Structure formats: C-alpha cells, structure tokens
C-alpha cells in the first residue's frame, strides 16, 4: 500500500491520500480528541502528539498540526493510516440502529413499559435519563418475563457504571410481569452525543 501526501498551501495542514476510499460519501470533520470516538482511525491519529484536528472525505485524510515538524510527524501518521486500512477496520463506526419494535404482544408491551421505567434512571453526571441520553441500546422481553437490557455508559470506566446498571435492573424489575432482568454492558459502538434525543440535547444546551 502506497500513501501519497499533498500540501495544502497551509504549512500546518497536510493531506494524505491512501489510494482507496476513505468515506463512501460526504466529509467528516473531527476538531479535537473528544470528537474522535466514532472513528477508530481518528482516535489513533490523535494519539500522535501535535495532531490538532483532521477531516475525512471520499479519498483523503487531511490532518492539521499544532506542534512538531512534518518530518517527524509523517512517519508515525503514515504508519497508523497504513495499519488501519490493512486491517480492514471501518473508518467510522455507525451509530447503533434502533431495533424494530417487538410485535404487539405481551412481551412487546412489557418492553415498552420497561423503556418508560428506565426514564426514571438518571445519569448522575449529565442529570438526565438514560433513555433520552441514548445509553440504552436495546430492550427485549422473552416469554416468561425475562428481560434483557443492552446499555452503555458515556465513557469506559465511568464511575457511575454500577449505579446505572443497578438502577436499570431495579427499574425493569419493578415492571409487573417481569421475572428476571439481565443487564448487559457494551461499548460497541461507543456512545456519542448524537445518540441523545432532542430533549436531552436541549437540557444540556447542545444544538443539533
């Protein structure tokens, strides 16, 4: 694999062309490390000291530095880009797709009641419920009243992880007809602010 580089007229910005598709359509600007969670490639690039921002488009990766010299930065950046594309990993992780609602059965009704109950579980850091924050990826109820909740936290190692899991379990157990609750924690895909509802974003002062 051969990766070309191209100057942009701005010494702080350099374009990398891996010779293959980067994004299927559009562009994606990642302005800092905090916004890199949805992209495994961006997360790795931000580990290089001096990387300040980057953007992806159809066939290129544009990187802006705020420190260091390209002579020293380029080898590390080229290595990360090559390793990523050789691995076959996606450039951007797709947000979780909301599963189709369960059919209008007793189990489906119970799942809807659990989702309502989970709105009483408040993330202590963000001060809003875990449903509207997008922390609950799936709720499924099987015959016999066994409920499975798949959820995440805003960050790995979140100090409120056990609090939120216990809260979700207790809220689901409080729903009449539920006999057993299994709360599964996942970080795939990682949570990001775009997963929040309009109500949650409004509460936190985040513009769409």
ABEGO torsion letter per residue (X at the ends): XBBBBBBAGBAABBBBBAGBBABABEBBBBABAAAAAABAAAAAAAABBGBABBBBBAABBBBBBABEBAAAAAAAAAAAAAAAAAAGBBABBBBBBBBBBBBBBAAAAAAAAAAAAAAABBBAAAGBBAAAAGABABBBBBBGGBBBBBBBBABBGBAAAAAAAAAAAAAAAABBGBABBBBBBBAOBBBBAAABBAAAAAAAGBBX
